[in-house]
Amino acid sequence: MLPWWELSFYLLASVGFHVYSFYEVYKVSREHEEELDREFDLETSTLFGGLKKDPTDFEWSFWMEWGKERLVWLFLGHMSVSQVANLLSRKHKPWILAVYGMWACRCALGTQGTAMVLIHTTIAFCVAQFRSQSLSWLCSLSLLSTLRLQDVEEVKRGWYKTETEYYLLQFTLTVRCLYYTSFSLELCWEPPPAQRPFYSLPWMLAYVFYYPVFHNGPVLSFPEFIAQMQQQEQSPPKTSLPILVLGLGRLLFYWWLAELMVHLMYMHAIYSTASLLRAVSSWALGGLALAQVLFFYVKYLVLFGVPALLMRLDGLTPPPLPRCVSTMFSFTGMWRHFDVGLHDFLVRYVYIPAGGSQHGLLGALFSTAMTFAFVSFWHGGNDYLWCWATLNWLGVTVENGVRKLVQRPHVQHSLAQFLSPGARRRLHAALASCSTSMLILSNLVFLGGSQVGEIYWDRIFIQEESEKGPGGLVPRPELTHTAGAAGNSARSLESNSALRGHKQNRVRKHSS
């Protein structure tokens, strides 16, 4: 361990950097409030003393609107049905919850949307009967590709009166793809005689239509679902009231914190204005990056926290909630600890079947590339997503290479000979800071699009000090009020067709 005073200094410096950079973002938000209000129609709110709210994060606004309108009642219905099933018929609880999930799906998506989910699930089940891993993957990727066919999109839009209903169907089908893929691949790997009853269509429907994770995840693999359902059938029911009270308290705090952030800092609106993003001070630029990734973290504490609470009330163990991004210092750690369910899916169904690390260095590189290629395709396959996936592949590859290098006996011997344990820890921190910087940059590409990433790269690594004025960079005339490339779908756009295309991009990247 390093001396306590040194660790205390690092902690205070880190907190100080966060607070001051956030204060700079707050100042920029207040200074340009009228301009951003005209451009993006900031919402008037009485929640925090009359502060206006930045509504341009499509994902947050979308789920809050759906939550208040319908989903909260459907989740309460699931909780009630589950508790009644615990008391009356625990043996038949999976089927009771499956029936409720289908009914809730019809309430949220309509008859046509429910039929679409059933069609995708049935097709995947039929193809899985061939017990071919390649065919199952081909089926899943083909079904996923149909979500981006323009003719199919227009047909699905015709089923609904509003765009948000169509987007909810897209969210649902995208996440359901991971679930029926998990079932199909597990069936391909299962020996024929053993636990065959669990690999039937009724169990697949119970798994796919489990409602707490139906629209937005998190991801729970089929073997985990079956094992936990069996376990909670055999164990006595737990007292749900403490779980409910503690879980609701945490969710309300996370929701309040997310709302406070979009009231104090108009980070999403600023990210959508390239000229303003280029003009802010370096402190504000860094604060915007921290605020963006921290808001994404807090947002998913809510979006994953609601289904996680319902799963605990059902007697299941959900994947762990995301870990704070301010404690992440590596690409590998980010993927392991942010969306744990998605990480487990990728390792189990993509990385290991592709060869993993069992086939040497080239095999590991190929398997990692295939994993990130699938992630990019699943999120929509846009250009900025391929750039984001490539940055993550490079980050993971470099980190693994450096780790293997320093684990070599002669390197460890040299480090131990010339550096004290404390010095080695400081060296590790210095190397990790480089990884952290690139990790934040790659996430900004994911959250804000390629243009935001280019602006940050330009501001940090390319532009000369001579281009900076007293308050930061001089705005470029040709970039006045240019919207970013596919980051938030609630931006101010000039036509309904532009708004439609912009929102589709955000729908496809919602679960990462």
CORZISUL-V367479 format. One record per residue. N is the residue number from 1. RES is the residue in three letters. PHI is phi in degrees with one decimal (NA if undefined). OMEGA is omega in whole degrees, 0 to 359 (none if undefined). BURIAL is # if it has 16 or more other C-alpha atoms within 10 Angstrom, else .. Layout:
BEGIN
<<N | RES | PHI | OMEGA | BURIAL> <N | RES | PHI | OMEGA | BURIAL>>
END
This chain:
BEGIN
<<1 | MET | NA | 175 | .> <2 | LEU | -77.3 | 178 | .> <3 | PRO | -56.7 | 184 | .> <4 | TRP | -62.3 | 181 | .> <5 | TRP | -67.7 | 179 | .> <6 | GLU | -71.5 | 177 | .> <7 | LEU | -63.1 | 178 | .> <8 | SER | -63.6 | 178 | .> <9 | PHE | -62.5 | 179 | .> <10 | TYR | -61.7 | 181 | .> <11 | LEU | -63.7 | 180 | .> <12 | LEU | -64.7 | 179 | .> <13 | ALA | -64.0 | 180 | .> <14 | SER | -63.8 | 179 | .> <15 | VAL | -63.0 | 179 | .> <16 | GLY | -62.8 | 178 | .> <17 | PHE | -61.0 | 179 | .> <18 | HIS | -60.4 | 185 | #> <19 | VAL | -64.2 | 183 | .> <20 | TYR | -68.3 | 179 | .> <21 | SER | -66.3 | 175 | #> <22 | PHE | -65.3 | 177 | #> <23 | TYR | -63.2 | 177 | #> <24 | GLU | -65.2 | 176 | #> <25 | VAL | -65.2 | 177 | #> <26 | TYR | -60.5 | 179 | #> <27 | LYS | -63.6 | 178 | .> <28 | VAL | -61.6 | 180 | #> <29 | SER | -62.1 | 180 | #> <30 | ARG | -70.9 | 182 | #> <31 | GLU | -64.8 | 184 | .> <32 | HIS | -109.6 | 184 | .> <33 | GLU | -62.6 | 181 | #> <34 | GLU | -64.7 | 179 | .> <35 | GLU | -62.4 | 179 | .> <36 | LEU | -68.6 | 178 | #> <37 | ASP | -65.2 | 178 | #> <38 | ARG | -63.9 | 185 | .> <39 | GLU | -79.8 | 189 | #> <40 | PHE | -122.4 | 176 | #> <41 | ASP | 56.4 | 178 | #> <42 | LEU | -58.8 | 184 | #> <43 | GLU | -85.6 | 174 | .> <44 | THR | -77.1 | 186 | .> <45 | SER | -134.0 | 176 | .> <46 | THR | -105.6 | 186 | .> <47 | LEU | -71.3 | 183 | .> <48 | PHE | -126.2 | 174 | .> <49 | GLY | 63.5 | 177 | .> <50 | GLY | 86.4 | 176 | .> <51 | LEU | -63.6 | 176 | #> <52 | LYS | -79.1 | 185 | #> <53 | LYS | -113.6 | 174 | #> <54 | ASP | -82.4 | 184 | #> <55 | PRO | -96.4 | 192 | #> <56 | THR | -86.3 | 169 | #> <57 | ASP | -84.9 | 188 | #> <58 | PHE | -60.2 | 185 | #> <59 | GLU | -62.4 | 180 | #> <60 | TRP | -64.6 | 180 | #> <61 | SER | -62.8 | 182 | .> <62 | PHE | -62.1 | 184 | #> <63 | TRP | -72.3 | 176 | #> <64 | MET | -66.7 | 179 | .> <65 | GLU | -65.5 | 179 | .> <66 | TRP | -67.9 | 179 | .> <67 | GLY | -61.4 | 181 | .> <68 | LYS | -70.5 | 185 | .> <69 | GLU | -78.6 | 188 | .> <70 | ARG | -145.8 | 191 | .> <71 | LEU | -64.7 | 181 | #> <72 | VAL | -60.8 | 179 | .> <73 | TRP | -72.6 | 178 | .> <74 | LEU | -69.2 | 176 | #> <75 | PHE | -66.7 | 176 | #> <76 | LEU | -62.6 | 176 | .> <77 | GLY | -64.1 | 177 | .> <78 | HIS | -61.3 | 181 | #> <79 | MET | -61.7 | 180 | #> <80 | SER | -66.5 | 180 | .> <81 | VAL | -62.8 | 180 | #> <82 | SER | -63.3 | 181 | #> <83 | GLN | -67.9 | 177 | #> <84 | VAL | -65.3 | 178 | .> <85 | ALA | -63.8 | 176 | #> <86 | ASN | -59.7 | 183 | #> <87 | LEU | -81.0 | 190 | .> <88 | LEU | -99.7 | 187 | .> <89 | SER | -155.4 | 182 | .> <90 | ARG | -68.5 | 180 | #> <91 | LYS | -64.1 | 183 | .> <92 | HIS | -100.2 | 183 | .> <93 | LYS | -60.3 | 179 | #> <94 | PRO | -56.0 | 182 | #> <95 | TRP | -75.6 | 177 | #> <96 | ILE | -64.6 | 179 | #> <97 | LEU | -67.6 | 178 | #> <98 | ALA | -66.0 | 178 | #> <99 | VAL | -63.0 | 178 | #> <100 | TYR | -63.1 | 180 | #> <101 | GLY | -60.8 | 178 | #> <102 | MET | -65.8 | 179 | #> <103 | TRP | -65.2 | 179 | #> <104 | ALA | -65.0 | 177 | #> <105 | CYS | -60.3 | 178 | #> <106 | ARG | -64.9 | 179 | .> <107 | CYS | -65.9 | 184 | .> <108 | ALA | -87.2 | 188 | #> <109 | LEU | -110.4 | 183 | #> <110 | GLY | 82.6 | 182 | #> <111 | THR | -64.6 | 182 | .> <112 | GLN | -65.4 | 179 | .> <113 | GLY | -64.0 | 177 | #> <114 | THR | -62.6 | 178 | #> <115 | ALA | -62.5 | 179 | .> <116 | MET | -64.7 | 177 | .> <117 | VAL | -62.5 | 179 | #> <118 | LEU | -64.3 | 180 | #> <119 | ILE | -64.9 | 178 | .> <120 | HIS | -59.7 | 182 | #> <121 | THR | -65.7 | 181 | #> <122 | THR | -66.2 | 179 | #> <123 | ILE | -61.4 | 180 | .> <124 | ALA | -62.4 | 179 | #> <125 | PHE | -65.7 | 181 | #> <126 | CYS | -64.5 | 180 | .> <127 | VAL | -66.2 | 181 | #> <128 | ALA | -64.6 | 180 | #> <129 | GLN | -65.2 | 176 | .> <130 | PHE | -75.7 | 179 | .> <131 | ARG | 54.6 | 177 | #> <132 | SER | -116.2 | 180 | #> <133 | GLN | -62.5 | 181 | #> <134 | SER | -64.5 | 179 | .> <135 | LEU | -64.5 | 179 | #> <136 | SER | -64.4 | 177 | #> <137 | TRP | -65.1 | 179 | #> <138 | LEU | -60.8 | 178 | .> <139 | CYS | -63.8 | 182 | #> <140 | SER | -62.9 | 180 | #> <141 | LEU | -67.5 | 177 | #> <142 | SER | -67.1 | 178 | .> <143 | LEU | -63.4 | 177 | #> <144 | LEU | -65.5 | 180 | #> <145 | SER | -66.4 | 180 | .> <146 | THR | -64.4 | 179 | .> <147 | LEU | -69.0 | 182 | #> <148 | ARG | -109.7 | 176 | .> <149 | LEU | -77.8 | 187 | .> <150 | GLN | -61.6 | 180 | .> <151 | ASP | -63.5 | 178 | .> <152 | VAL | -66.1 | 178 | .> <153 | GLU | -61.1 | 180 | .> <154 | GLU | -65.3 | 178 | .> <155 | VAL | -63.7 | 181 | .> <156 | LYS | -66.3 | 176 | #> <157 | ARG | -63.0 | 180 | #> <158 | GLY | -66.8 | 179 | .> <159 | TRP | -77.3 | 190 | .> <160 | TYR | -124.3 | 179 | .> <161 | LYS | -86.4 | 183 | .> <162 | THR | -124.3 | 178 | .> <163 | GLU | -66.8 | 183 | .> <164 | THR | -63.6 | 177 | #> <165 | GLU | -66.1 | 177 | #> <166 | TYR | -64.9 | 179 | #> <167 | TYR | -63.8 | 178 | #> <168 | LEU | -62.0 | 177 | #> <169 | LEU | -63.1 | 179 | #> <170 | GLN | -64.3 | 175 | #> <171 | PHE | -54.5 | 187 | #> <172 | THR | -63.6 | 182 | #> <173 | LEU | -65.4 | 179 | #> <174 | THR | -64.8 | 180 | #> <175 | VAL | -72.5 | 180 | #> <176 | ARG | -61.7 | 179 | #> <177 | CYS | -57.5 | 179 | #> <178 | LEU | -65.1 | 184 | #> <179 | TYR | -73.8 | 180 | #> <180 | TYR | -72.6 | 173 | #> <181 | THR | -67.6 | 178 | #> <182 | SER | -59.9 | 179 | #> <183 | PHE | -60.7 | 185 | #> <184 | SER | -61.4 | 182 | #> <185 | LEU | -68.9 | 177 | #> <186 | GLU | -64.3 | 177 | #> <187 | LEU | -65.2 | 178 | #> <188 | CYS | -63.6 | 183 | #> <189 | TRP | -89.3 | 186 | .> <190 | GLU | -78.1 | 174 | .> <191 | PRO | -61.2 | 187 | .> <192 | PRO | -54.2 | 190 | .> <193 | PRO | -81.3 | 198 | .> <194 | ALA | -67.8 | 187 | .> <195 | GLN | -101.6 | 184 | .> <196 | ARG | -56.9 | 183 | .> <197 | PRO | -57.3 | 181 | .> <198 | PHE | -75.6 | 181 | .> <199 | TYR | -102.1 | 179 | #> <200 | SER | -112.6 | 181 | .> <201 | LEU | -62.5 | 178 | .> <202 | PRO | -58.6 | 179 | .> <203 | TRP | -68.5 | 177 | #> <204 | MET | -64.4 | 178 | #> <205 | LEU | -66.6 | 178 | #> <206 | ALA | -61.9 | 180 | #> <207 | TYR | -73.8 | 184 | #> <208 | VAL | -69.1 | 184 | #> <209 | PHE | -97.4 | 174 | #> <210 | TYR | -66.8 | 201 | #> <211 | TYR | -73.3 | 182 | #> <212 | PRO | -53.8 | 182 | #> <213 | VAL | -105.7 | 192 | #> <214 | PHE | -68.9 | 189 | #> <215 | HIS | -91.1 | 190 | #> <216 | ASN | -142.1 | 181 | #> <217 | GLY | 85.7 | 5 | #> <218 | PRO | -70.8 | 186 | #> <219 | VAL | -90.6 | 175 | #> <220 | LEU | -127.4 | 184 | #> <221 | SER | -68.3 | 182 | #> <222 | PHE | -62.4 | 178 | #> <223 | PRO | -60.8 | 178 | .> <224 | GLU | -64.6 | 180 | .> <225 | PHE | -61.5 | 181 | #> <226 | ILE | -64.2 | 182 | #> <227 | ALA | -60.6 | 182 | .> <228 | GLN | -72.8 | 176 | #> <229 | MET | -63.3 | 178 | #> <230 | GLN | -64.0 | 183 | .> <231 | GLN | -64.8 | 183 | .> <232 | GLN | -74.8 | 172 | #> <233 | GLU | -69.3 | 185 | #> <234 | GLN | -89.3 | 182 | .> <235 | SER | -96.2 | 179 | .> <236 | PRO | -66.0 | 180 | .> <237 | PRO | -63.3 | 180 | .> <238 | LYS | -90.9 | 177 | .> <239 | THR | -69.9 | 188 | .> <240 | SER | -89.6 | 187 | .> <241 | LEU | -61.4 | 178 | .> <242 | PRO | -60.7 | 178 | .> <243 | ILE | -62.1 | 181 | .> <244 | LEU | -66.2 | 183 | .> <245 | VAL | -64.7 | 181 | .> <246 | LEU | -64.6 | 180 | .> <247 | GLY | -65.2 | 179 | #> <248 | LEU | -65.5 | 178 | .> <249 | GLY | -60.6 | 179 | .> <250 | ARG | -64.3 | 181 | .> <251 | LEU | -62.4 | 179 | #> <252 | LEU | -63.6 | 178 | .> <253 | PHE | -66.1 | 179 | .> <254 | TYR | -62.0 | 179 | #> <255 | TRP | -62.9 | 180 | #> <256 | TRP | -62.1 | 180 | .> <257 | LEU | -65.0 | 178 | .> <258 | ALA | -63.6 | 179 | #> <259 | GLU | -64.6 | 178 | #> <260 | LEU | -61.3 | 181 | .> <261 | MET | -64.3 | 182 | #> <262 | VAL | -78.6 | 173 | #> <263 | HIS | -87.1 | 183 | #> <264 | LEU | -87.4 | 186 | #> <265 | MET | -128.2 | 181 | #> <266 | TYR | -88.1 | 188 | #> <267 | MET | -66.1 | 183 | #> <268 | HIS | -71.2 | 177 | #> <269 | ALA | -66.4 | 178 | #> <270 | ILE | -64.2 | 178 | #> <271 | TYR | -64.1 | 180 | #> <272 | SER | -86.4 | 179 | #> <273 | THR | -119.5 | 187 | #> <274 | ALA | -61.1 | 182 | #> <275 | SER | -63.3 | 179 | #> <276 | LEU | -69.6 | 179 | #> <277 | LEU | -63.8 | 178 | #> <278 | ARG | -74.0 | 188 | #> <279 | ALA | -94.1 | 185 | #> <280 | VAL | -68.5 | 180 | #> <281 | SER | -67.5 | 180 | #> <282 | SER | -63.5 | 177 | #> <283 | TRP | -62.3 | 179 | #> <284 | ALA | -67.3 | 179 | #> <285 | LEU | -62.2 | 177 | #> <286 | GLY | -66.2 | 178 | #> <287 | GLY | -64.2 | 177 | #> <288 | LEU | -63.1 | 179 | #> <289 | ALA | -64.2 | 179 | #> <290 | LEU | -63.5 | 181 | #> <291 | ALA | -64.4 | 181 | #> <292 | GLN | -63.7 | 183 | #> <293 | VAL | -73.2 | 178 | #> <294 | LEU | -70.7 | 176 | #> <295 | PHE | -64.7 | 177 | #> <296 | PHE | -59.9 | 178 | #> <297 | TYR | -65.4 | 181 | #> <298 | VAL | -64.0 | 179 | #> <299 | LYS | -59.2 | 181 | #> <300 | TYR | -80.3 | 168 | #> <301 | LEU | -63.3 | 177 | #> <302 | VAL | -80.1 | 186 | #> <303 | LEU | -65.4 | 175 | #> <304 | PHE | -91.4 | 181 | #> <305 | GLY | -69.2 | 180 | #> <306 | VAL | -64.1 | 178 | #> <307 | PRO | -63.1 | 179 | #> <308 | ALA | -62.8 | 178 | #> <309 | LEU | -64.2 | 179 | #> <310 | LEU | -64.4 | 178 | #> <311 | MET | -65.2 | 178 | #> <312 | ARG | -63.7 | 177 | #> <313 | LEU | -66.1 | 176 | #> <314 | ASP | -80.8 | 182 | #> <315 | GLY | 89.4 | 179 | #> <316 | LEU | -99.7 | 178 | #> <317 | THR | -107.8 | 181 | #> <318 | PRO | -76.5 | 171 | #> <319 | PRO | -59.8 | 179 | #> <320 | PRO | -57.7 | 176 | .> <321 | LEU | -67.8 | 180 | #> <322 | PRO | -56.4 | 176 | #> <323 | ARG | -89.1 | 184 | #> <324 | CYS | -55.2 | 184 | .> <325 | VAL | -68.9 | 178 | #> <326 | SER | -70.8 | 177 | .> <327 | THR | -100.2 | 180 | .> <328 | MET | -88.4 | 179 | #> <329 | PHE | -134.1 | 178 | #> <330 | SER | -157.0 | 175 | #> <331 | PHE | -61.7 | 181 | #> <332 | THR | -60.5 | 179 | #> <333 | GLY | -63.8 | 179 | .> <334 | MET | -61.9 | 181 | #> <335 | TRP | -70.3 | 181 | #> <336 | ARG | -75.5 | 193 | #> <337 | HIS | -116.9 | 179 | #> <338 | PHE | -84.9 | 175 | #> <339 | ASP | -111.4 | 187 | #> <340 | VAL | -65.6 | 180 | #> <341 | GLY | -62.2 | 178 | #> <342 | LEU | -65.9 | 179 | #> <343 | HIS | -61.0 | 179 | #> <344 | ASP | -62.6 | 177 | #> <345 | PHE | -60.5 | 183 | #> <346 | LEU | -63.6 | 180 | #> <347 | VAL | -67.3 | 186 | #> <348 | ARG | -72.8 | 189 | .> <349 | TYR | -108.9 | 180 | #> <350 | VAL | -119.2 | 188 | #> <351 | TYR | -64.7 | 183 | #> <352 | ILE | -67.5 | 177 | #> <353 | PRO | -61.1 | 179 | .> <354 | ALA | -76.4 | 177 | #> <355 | GLY | 125.5 | 178 | #> <356 | GLY | 59.1 | 182 | #> <357 | SER | -90.6 | 182 | #> <358 | GLN | -76.7 | 183 | .> <359 | HIS | -112.1 | 175 | .> <360 | GLY | 80.9 | 184 | .> <361 | LEU | -63.2 | 181 | .> <362 | LEU | -64.1 | 178 | .> <363 | GLY | -64.0 | 179 | #> <364 | ALA | -66.6 | 178 | #> <365 | LEU | -63.3 | 179 | #> <366 | PHE | -64.9 | 182 | #> <367 | SER | -64.5 | 178 | #> <368 | THR | -65.7 | 178 | #> <369 | ALA | -62.9 | 178 | #> <370 | MET | -63.1 | 179 | #> <371 | THR | -63.5 | 181 | #> <372 | PHE | -71.3 | 175 | #> <373 | ALA | -63.8 | 178 | #> <374 | PHE | -64.6 | 179 | #> <375 | VAL | -59.0 | 180 | #> <376 | SER | -64.2 | 180 | #> <377 | PHE | -64.7 | 180 | #> <378 | TRP | -63.6 | 180 | #> <379 | HIS | -79.6 | 177 | #> <380 | GLY | 137.2 | 176 | #> <381 | GLY | 71.8 | 177 | #> <382 | ASN | -72.1 | 184 | #> <383 | ASP | -59.9 | 183 | .> <384 | TYR | -67.7 | 177 | #> <385 | LEU | -72.1 | 175 | #> <386 | TRP | -65.9 | 176 | #> <387 | CYS | -64.4 | 179 | #> <388 | TRP | -61.2 | 180 | #> <389 | ALA | -64.2 | 179 | #> <390 | THR | -64.4 | 178 | #> <391 | LEU | -61.4 | 179 | #> <392 | ASN | -68.5 | 178 | #> <393 | TRP | -62.4 | 178 | #> <394 | LEU | -64.0 | 180 | .> <395 | GLY | -62.2 | 179 | #> <396 | VAL | -63.8 | 181 | #> <397 | THR | -64.6 | 180 | #> <398 | VAL | -64.6 | 180 | .> <399 | GLU | -60.5 | 179 | #> <400 | ASN | -64.8 | 178 | .> <401 | GLY | -64.4 | 179 | .> <402 | VAL | -65.7 | 180 | .> <403 | ARG | -62.2 | 179 | .> <404 | LYS | -67.1 | 180 | .> <405 | LEU | -66.0 | 183 | .> <406 | VAL | -75.5 | 177 | .> <407 | GLN | -84.4 | 178 | .> <408 | ARG | -66.4 | 185 | .> <409 | PRO | -55.4 | 184 | .> <410 | HIS | -69.7 | 177 | .> <411 | VAL | -69.9 | 178 | .> <412 | GLN | -62.2 | 179 | .> <413 | HIS | -63.6 | 180 | .> <414 | SER | -65.5 | 179 | .> <415 | LEU | -62.7 | 180 | .> <416 | ALA | -66.7 | 182 | .> <417 | GLN | -75.9 | 187 | .> <418 | PHE | -104.0 | 183 | .> <419 | LEU | -125.6 | 175 | .> <420 | SER | -74.9 | 177 | .> <421 | PRO | -54.6 | 178 | .> <422 | GLY | -65.1 | 179 | .> <423 | ALA | -66.6 | 177 | .> <424 | ARG | -64.6 | 179 | .> <425 | ARG | -66.9 | 178 | .> <426 | ARG | -66.0 | 177 | .> <427 | LEU | -63.4 | 177 | .> <428 | HIS | -59.5 | 180 | .> <429 | ALA | -63.7 | 180 | .> <430 | ALA | -63.8 | 177 | .> <431 | LEU | -65.8 | 180 | .> <432 | ALA | -65.6 | 179 | #> <433 | SER | -64.7 | 176 | .> <434 | CYS | -64.1 | 179 | .> <435 | SER | -63.7 | 180 | #> <436 | THR | -62.2 | 180 | #> <437 | SER | -61.0 | 180 | .> <438 | MET | -69.6 | 177 | #> <439 | LEU | -63.8 | 178 | #> <440 | ILE | -63.3 | 179 | #> <441 | LEU | -61.3 | 180 | #> <442 | SER | -64.5 | 178 | #> <443 | ASN | -68.8 | 176 | #> <444 | LEU | -67.0 | 174 | #> <445 | VAL | -63.7 | 180 | #> <446 | PHE | -66.4 | 186 | #> <447 | LEU | -82.5 | 186 | #> <448 | GLY | -115.6 | 181 | #> <449 | GLY | 96.5 | 184 | #> <450 | SER | -64.1 | 184 | #> <451 | GLN | -64.6 | 178 | #> <452 | VAL | -63.2 | 177 | #> <453 | GLY | -59.4 | 179 | #> <454 | GLU | -65.3 | 179 | .> <455 | ILE | -63.6 | 179 | #> <456 | TYR | -64.2 | 179 | #> <457 | TRP | -62.3 | 180 | .> <458 | ASP | -65.1 | 182 | .> <459 | ARG | -66.1 | 187 | #> <460 | ILE | -87.0 | 191 | .> <461 | PHE | -109.7 | 190 | .> <462 | ILE | -113.1 | 188 | .> <463 | GLN | -64.1 | 182 | .> <464 | GLU | -83.7 | 178 | .> <465 | GLU | -60.2 | 183 | .> <466 | SER | -66.9 | 180 | .> <467 | GLU | -81.2 | 184 | .> <468 | LYS | -89.9 | 174 | #> <469 | GLY | -99.1 | 182 | .> <470 | PRO | -59.8 | 183 | .> <471 | GLY | -103.5 | 181 | .> <472 | GLY | 129.0 | 182 | #> <473 | LEU | -84.1 | 176 | #> <474 | VAL | -77.0 | 181 | .> <475 | PRO | -61.3 | 177 | #> <476 | ARG | -90.2 | 186 | .> <477 | PRO | -59.4 | 186 | .> <478 | GLU | -75.9 | 184 | .> <479 | LEU | -110.9 | 183 | .> <480 | THR | -63.8 | 175 | .> <481 | HIS | 56.0 | 174 | #> <482 | THR | -87.3 | 181 | .> <483 | ALA | -73.3 | 179 | #> <484 | GLY | -68.1 | 185 | #> <485 | ALA | -77.1 | 169 | #> <486 | ALA | 78.4 | 177 | #> <487 | GLY | -101.1 | 182 | #> <488 | ASN | -127.4 | 189 | #> <489 | SER | -86.2 | 178 | #> <490 | ALA | -103.7 | 182 | #> <491 | ARG | -75.1 | 179 | #> <492 | SER | -78.1 | 181 | #> <493 | LEU | -121.6 | 192 | .> <494 | GLU | -87.0 | 183 | .> <495 | SER | -146.5 | 179 | .> <496 | ASN | -66.2 | 180 | .> <497 | SER | -67.7 | 177 | .> <498 | ALA | -65.4 | 178 | .> <499 | LEU | -61.4 | 180 | .> <500 | ARG | -62.4 | 180 | .> <501 | GLY | -65.2 | 180 | .> <502 | HIS | -66.1 | 181 | #> <503 | LYS | -70.1 | 179 | #> <504 | GLN | -60.0 | 180 | #> <505 | ASN | -60.4 | 182 | #> <506 | ARG | -70.9 | 178 | #> <507 | VAL | -60.8 | 186 | #> <508 | ARG | -78.4 | 184 | #> <509 | LYS | -111.8 | 193 | #> <510 | HIS | -72.5 | 190 | #> <511 | SER | -97.2 | 181 | #> <512 | SER | -78.8 | none | #>>
END
